[in-house]
């Protein structure tokens, strides 16, 4: 799954030691807000100090986050976990529309608006139907 948006919060990292292996672990959470008409927010985690350093997520960045969702049970309650496995920065100013391939001519811009259907018909009949 993927989610795109702007980083609006970076939570403090959490660390601990695994009870089963005895290895140390580190996880950090981030909140990203999309740019829809009604913006949605997603809080996701990056697990592992190496991944946290590799992604190097900064406040205000525009990101595409690829993630997995998993649920776990604790004391008869269920909790969702959203864990990022890939984070890509969105290029600044990159339009979302498809760009022409290299070598393809860019179609010319026409400042003239297209004529309205029925514009040249009977001037007394201004109803569209």
C-alpha positions as CSV (number, residue, x, y, z in Angstrom):
1,X,0.0,0.0,0.0
2,X,1.1,3.6,-0.5
3,X,0.3,7.0,1.0
4,X,1.7,10.4,-0.2
5,X,1.8,13.6,1.7
6,X,3.8,16.1,3.8
7,X,5.5,15.2,7.1
8,X,3.7,17.2,9.8
9,X,5.1,15.5,12.9
10,X,8.1,13.4,14.0
11,X,7.7,11.6,17.2
12,X,10.6,10.7,19.5
13,X,12.3,7.4,18.9
14,X,11.6,4.4,21.1
15,X,14.2,1.8,22.0
16,X,14.2,-1.5,23.9
17,X,15.6,-5.0,24.1
18,X,13.9,-8.0,22.7
19,X,12.8,-10.5,25.3
20,X,13.3,-13.4,23.0
21,X,16.7,-12.6,21.3
22,X,18.1,-10.0,23.7
23,X,18.9,-7.7,20.7
24,X,18.3,-4.0,21.0
25,X,15.7,-2.4,18.8
26,X,14.7,1.1,17.7
27,X,11.5,2.4,16.2
28,X,10.4,5.9,15.2
29,X,7.0,7.2,14.2
30,X,6.1,9.9,11.7
31,X,2.8,11.6,10.7
32,X,2.1,12.4,7.1
33,X,-0.9,14.4,5.8
34,X,-2.1,14.2,2.2
35,X,-3.4,17.0,0.1
36,X,-7.0,15.9,-0.6
37,X,-9.9,18.2,-0.3
38,X,-10.5,16.6,3.1
39,X,-6.9,15.9,4.2
40,X,-6.2,12.6,5.9
41,X,-3.3,11.8,8.2
42,X,-1.4,8.6,8.7
43,X,1.0,7.8,11.5
44,X,3.5,5.2,10.4
45,X,6.6,3.6,12.0
46,X,10.1,2.9,10.7
47,X,11.6,-0.1,12.5
48,X,15.4,-0.4,12.9
49,X,18.1,2.2,13.5
50,X,19.6,1.5,10.1
51,X,16.3,2.2,8.3
52,X,15.7,5.3,10.3
53,X,19.1,6.6,9.3
54,X,18.7,5.5,5.7
55,X,15.3,7.2,5.2
56,X,16.4,10.3,7.1
57,X,12.9,11.8,7.2
58,X,12.7,15.5,7.9
59,X,9.9,17.8,8.9
60,X,8.0,19.3,6.0
61,X,9.2,16.9,3.3
62,X,6.8,15.5,0.7
63,X,7.0,11.7,0.7
64,X,5.6,8.6,-0.9
65,X,5.5,6.0,1.8
66,X,5.1,2.3,1.0
67,X,3.9,0.3,4.0
68,X,2.4,-2.9,5.4
69,X,-0.4,-3.0,7.9
70,X,-0.5,-5.7,10.6
71,X,-2.6,-6.2,13.8
72,X,-1.5,-7.6,17.1
73,X,-3.3,-8.5,20.3
74,X,-2.4,-7.4,23.8
75,X,-4.6,-8.0,26.8
76,X,-7.7,-8.8,24.8
77,X,-7.3,-5.6,22.7
78,X,-6.2,-5.3,19.1
79,X,-3.8,-2.7,17.7
80,X,-2.8,-1.9,14.2
81,X,0.7,-1.4,13.2
82,X,1.6,0.6,10.0
83,X,5.2,-0.1,9.1
84,X,7.0,1.6,6.2
85,X,9.3,-0.5,4.1
86,X,10.1,2.1,1.5
87,X,10.2,5.9,1.6
88,X,10.7,8.1,-1.5
89,X,10.9,11.9,-1.6
90,X,8.6,13.7,-4.0
91,X,10.5,16.0,-6.3
92,X,9.9,19.6,-5.6
93,X,7.7,21.2,-8.2
94,X,7.2,17.9,-10.1
95,X,3.8,18.0,-11.6
96,X,1.6,15.0,-11.1
97,X,0.5,15.0,-14.8
98,X,2.3,12.6,-17.1
99,X,5.4,14.2,-18.7
100,X,6.2,13.6,-22.4
101,X,9.0,11.2,-23.1
102,X,12.4,12.5,-24.0
103,X,12.5,13.5,-27.7
104,X,8.7,13.8,-28.0
105,X,7.5,17.3,-29.0
106,X,5.4,19.2,-26.5
107,X,2.0,20.1,-27.9
108,X,1.5,23.8,-28.4
109,X,-0.6,25.8,-26.0
110,X,-3.7,27.3,-27.5
111,X,-4.9,30.4,-25.6
112,X,-8.2,30.5,-27.6
113,X,-11.0,28.8,-25.7
114,X,-12.9,26.1,-27.6
115,X,-16.3,27.3,-28.9
116,X,-19.3,26.6,-26.9
117,X,-21.6,24.1,-28.6
118,X,-24.5,25.9,-30.3
119,X,-22.6,29.2,-30.2
120,X,-23.2,29.8,-33.9
121,X,-26.9,28.6,-33.8
122,X,-30.0,30.8,-33.5
123,X,-29.2,33.7,-31.1
124,X,-32.8,33.8,-29.8
125,X,-32.6,30.2,-28.7
126,X,-30.1,30.4,-25.8
127,X,-31.3,27.3,-24.0
128,X,-28.8,24.4,-24.0
129,X,-31.4,21.7,-24.8
